Amino acid sequence: MEERPFAEKVPRSADLNEQPLVILELIQRLKVRDVMTTELLVAARHTTLREVQDIMKQIKISGVPVAENGRLYGLISIDDIIRALEGGYIDEPCQKHMSTKLVVLEDDMPLSFAISYFDRYRYGRFPVLDRNQRLVGIICQRDINRTLLVELTHELRRMEELTGGSSAPQDDYAGLYFFREFPVSKFDFENAGKAATTIKQLLQERSFPARLIRRVAVAAYELEMNMCVHSLGGVLTCQVSNGEVEIVARDTGPGIADVEWACRDGSSTANDWIRSLGFGAGLGLPNVKRVADHFEIRSQEGEGTRVRAVLVLASENKPKEESQGSGGG
Amino acid sequence: MTFAEVVAAIGGKMVVLTETADRKVRHVVGSDLMSDVLLVDEDDMMLLTSLASDQVLRTAQIVGATGVVIVNDKPVPDSMADVARELGLSLATSNLSKYEGCVAVYKALNGITT
């Protein structure tokens, strides 16, 4: 197997693009951790191949990770066992015969990423690591099929409630779901703000309350500009589900040394050039906190920053008559 | 008063005329700091700024402004006019300073002629 960087972006295959919209949204929304098996039976490096074969028989699986104290060392597949039986070394420790150059997934990756990997590598399973590179699960295609079926059933139920015979009122947004992802590049001022504008339009098209749209747009715009001005680039996502709008900004660095300080009014590291463009007054993160019902920030110097702002639909009034033109909000 | 009427009242020049020019103006915000503009929680406001950049328009669109007036007679880049059309946001210029512009808009909105 060939080792791949974890954060590598795999282009969507043509098949993926042809999926129905509901499935596309599901595989973007669900993370690998939502799908993977977490109850793992693992082998140690000194475990014999025969013992691994017994594990495979016992729980009817075709691959067993070799790990100790959460650290992944390799993988034994059914092919390795067959070769061991044929070669007469079934009682040797798996350390000598396991595959060590592994393709792995991270638990925080979207499910679409995992599907691309199955499409690309044709392996039956992938070990899943967390951000600290510890083994936390394993994912196979059966896990994906099972989760998608469950989620599709939920989705169908929601759609039925919205469209037929349900007592749910029209202004009940609890059944609405959509997910969008926008890449944001460093210093790309030509495109900065487009993601927030698109998010605002999407909410307007769905007749969300005007005040909520304004709050979401401000949060998305501030986070988008922050990534453009301060980060090496990242991704802004907007997810509407369960009566909430969630905006997440995740960048690839350089991280914030003092998060508490950065969240205070007027704290800024922006230079004069950024200020000349009308930004960098240190009001961005405080402004996001102001408009959001829930606000979280996670950052470490030298690594990336993740900011999550949640705006709850129930905190707003029902849609009111617009007294202004269609461009308002 | 609509945005178009306010622009005419302060002697401004319309650069991009869209549907938002027909919206009523009830508040005016004068700022070159876009984060300050995002703090404003008023509907039906117009923005006066001496900053002639695309981000001014995107900020104005995010807060649902009726239109933007670039003060100090600053030239409007072609790209900015394009973005205004793309966003459907009215854009005007004025030879007044930002402070004078805010005073002029205030007078126009309140029927003060002196």
Interface residues (C-beta under 8 A of the other chain):
Chain A: F189 E190 A192 G193 K194 A196 T197 K200 A210 R214 A217 V218 Y221 E222 M225 L277 G278 F279 A281 L283 G284 N287 R290 S323 Q324 G325 S326 G327 G328 G329
Chain B: T18 E19 T20 D22 R23 K24 D32 L33 M34 S35 D36 L38 L39 D43 D44 T49 L51 S53 D54 Q55 V56 R58 T59 Q61 I62 V63 G64 T66 L87 G88 L89
